[in-house]
Amino acid sequence: MDKATWFGLLIGVGGILLANTLDGGHFGSLMQGTAAMIVIAGTLGAVMVSNNSKDIKLGFRLAGEAFSEKESDIEYKINEMVDYARTVRKENLMALEAKIPKATDPLIKDMLRVIVDGTDQVMTKEIFESKLHAEEDELLSAAKIWSDAGGFAPTIGILGAVLGLIHVMGNLSDTSKLGAGIAVAFVATIYGVGFANLIFLPISNKIKKKIALRMKERRVLLEGGLLINSSLSTMLIDQKLRALAHELK
């Protein structure tokens, strides 16, 4: 569980509701199902029009990661890379072939296959840098659905408020209900701005930070793959990779 995300939501939403109550407002006055439906459905529709289904599916999966905190296994994978380098020095390059199925990461498996095939370091680096760039672009494109939602929600909220006012203006004969009707209409604006700035945009930022950390870890693995068949000793490889991993903390 990512405590910062959960506590942030609790403090943000709870603080606003508490301030509203202290100022004489009522919690129930903010609970308007129609307003919520307009904002949520309208925002979802706009996001679906703006993005493809692949990005939307991945974007929702990434949102789950914003609320969870997975412990990094980069240290374990560094040990794995150093072990592969040690195998090459004690035996030979072809000895890595038997270790490919046991590799813990798809990126490591792919690198081992390329290394065993005898591909030089320059070409190996070009191949996997391109793969990492493609992976990063895919993740950022999926994360963008949340920043899109953060942009659409306030405007949809205003649309909901206008629709509510139209409804109120159509019933001017009952002046006793005008104030309450206008108040209900503006709840849609609150939902739009609130969803955008308390949920959608913060989730987008959290996802982007996690993507950045993930890609840094991937590049540490890429560096480890390039060093497997280098002239450096396993001790120096271990120290270099751990120094790179330390920069991630």
KARALIN-V677202 format. One record per backbone hydrogen bond with DSSP energy under -1.0 kcal/mol. NH is the residue of the N-H (numbers start at 0). CO is the residue of the C=O. E is the energy in kcal/mol with one decimal. If there is no record, write none. Layout:
NH_CO_E ; NH_CO_E
//
This chain:
1_66_-1.7 ; 2_0_-1.1 ; 5_1_-1.9 ; 6_2_-3.1 ; 7_3_-2.2 ; 8_4_-2.2 ; 9_5_-2.2 ; 10_6_-3.0 ; 11_7_-2.7 ; 12_8_-2.7 ; 13_9_-2.0 ; 14_10_-2.3 ; 15_11_-1.7 ; 16_12_-2.4 ; 17_13_-2.5 ; 18_14_-2.4 ; 19_15_-2.2 ; 20_16_-2.0 ; 21_17_-2.7 ; 22_18_-1.5 ; 23_20_-1.7 ; 24_19_-2.7 ; 29_26_-1.4 ; 30_27_-1.1 ; 31_29_-1.3 ; 35_31_-2.2 ; 36_32_-2.4 ; 37_33_-2.3 ; 38_34_-2.2 ; 39_35_-2.8 ; 40_36_-2.4 ; 41_37_-2.1 ; 42_38_-2.4 ; 43_39_-2.6 ; 44_40_-2.5 ; 45_41_-2.2 ; 46_42_-2.4 ; 47_43_-2.4 ; 48_44_-2.0 ; 49_45_-1.8 ; 50_46_-1.4 ; 55_51_-2.0 ; 56_52_-2.5 ; 57_53_-2.2 ; 58_54_-2.6 ; 59_55_-2.0 ; 60_56_-1.7 ; 61_57_-2.6 ; 62_58_-1.5 ; 63_59_-1.1 ; 65_61_-1.0 ; 76_72_-2.0 ; 77_73_-2.0 ; 78_74_-2.0 ; 79_75_-1.8 ; 80_76_-2.3 ; 81_77_-2.5 ; 82_78_-2.1 ; 83_79_-1.8 ; 84_80_-2.1 ; 85_81_-2.3 ; 86_82_-2.0 ; 87_83_-1.9 ; 88_84_-1.8 ; 89_85_-2.4 ; 90_86_-2.8 ; 94_91_-1.1 ; 95_92_-1.7 ; 96_93_-1.4 ; 98_95_-1.3 ; 102_99_-1.5 ; 108_104_-2.3 ; 109_105_-2.3 ; 110_106_-2.2 ; 111_107_-2.6 ; 112_108_-2.1 ; 113_109_-2.0 ; 114_110_-2.7 ; 115_111_-2.7 ; 116_112_-1.7 ; 117_114_-1.6 ; 118_113_-1.8 ; 123_119_-2.5 ; 124_120_-2.7 ; 125_121_-2.1 ; 126_122_-2.6 ; 127_123_-2.3 ; 128_124_-2.3 ; 129_125_-1.8 ; 130_126_-1.6 ; 131_127_-2.3 ; 132_128_-2.3 ; 133_129_-2.2 ; 134_130_-2.4 ; 135_131_-2.6 ; 136_132_-2.5 ; 137_133_-2.1 ; 138_134_-2.1 ; 139_135_-2.7 ; 140_136_-2.2 ; 141_137_-1.6 ; 142_138_-2.4 ; 143_139_-1.4 ; 144_141_-1.3 ; 145_142_-1.5 ; 147_143_-2.6 ; 148_144_-2.1 ; 149_145_-2.0 ; 150_146_-1.3 ; 151_147_-2.3 ; 152_148_-2.6 ; 155_151_-2.4 ; 156_152_-2.4 ; 157_153_-1.9 ; 158_154_-2.2 ; 159_155_-2.3 ; 160_156_-2.1 ; 161_157_-2.6 ; 162_158_-2.4 ; 163_159_-2.2 ; 164_160_-2.4 ; 165_161_-2.4 ; 166_162_-1.9 ; 167_163_-2.2 ; 168_164_-3.1 ; 169_165_-1.3 ; 170_167_-1.9 ; 173_170_-1.4 ; 176_173_-1.6 ; 177_174_-1.2 ; 180_176_-2.3 ; 181_177_-2.6 ; 182_178_-2.1 ; 183_179_-2.2 ; 184_180_-2.0 ; 185_181_-1.8 ; 189_185_-1.7 ; 190_186_-2.6 ; 191_187_-2.5 ; 192_188_-2.6 ; 193_189_-2.9 ; 194_190_-3.1 ; 195_191_-1.8 ; 196_192_-2.4 ; 197_193_-2.4 ; 198_194_-1.4 ; 199_194_-2.9 ; 200_195_-2.7 ; 202_198_-2.4 ; 203_199_-2.2 ; 204_200_-2.3 ; 205_201_-2.5 ; 206_202_-2.6 ; 207_203_-2.2 ; 208_204_-2.0 ; 209_205_-2.0 ; 210_206_-2.4 ; 211_207_-2.3 ; 212_208_-2.0 ; 213_209_-2.3 ; 214_210_-2.6 ; 215_211_-1.8 ; 216_212_-2.1 ; 217_213_-2.1 ; 218_214_-1.9 ; 219_215_-1.4 ; 220_216_-1.8 ; 221_217_-2.1 ; 222_218_-2.2 ; 223_219_-2.1 ; 224_220_-2.4 ; 225_221_-2.1 ; 226_222_-1.4 ; 229_226_-1.7 ; 236_232_-2.2 ; 237_233_-2.4 ; 238_234_-2.3 ; 239_235_-2.6 ; 240_236_-2.5 ; 241_237_-2.1 ; 242_238_-1.9 ; 243_239_-1.9 ; 244_240_-2.4 ; 245_241_-2.1 ; 246_242_-1.1 ; 247_244_-1.3 ; 248_245_-1.2
//
